[in-house]
Amino acid sequence: RELPAKEGKKPKSKAPKIQRLVTPLTLQRKRRRMAIKKQKAQRSRTDAAEYAKLLAQRTKEAREKRQSIIAKRRASRTSSV
């Protein structure tokens, strides 16, 4: 845009600020970024579910082991008495 000329000076023009251009390449990069983000979220969900399953299995095994030890103790107590 043209600025009004001041006394004794040449008329000046002011250019607009250059914004980032939205090119097909920038959109492609954005799509890729978002896709990677979604993949990571999906992978973390599946990993968390897998880990929870493993944890449940281990706690179940530990509980059964504890129960068997307690049962052995009870059996040995009743047979000795």
CORLIN-V525146 format. One record per run of one state. SS is the DSSP state (H for helix, E for strand, L for the rest). FROM is the first residue (numbers start at 1). TO is the last residue. If there is no record, write none. Layout:
ss,from,to
SS,FROM,TO
SS,FROM,TO
This chain:
ss,from,to
L,1,1
E,2,2
L,3,12
E,13,13
L,14,23
H,24,80
L,81,81
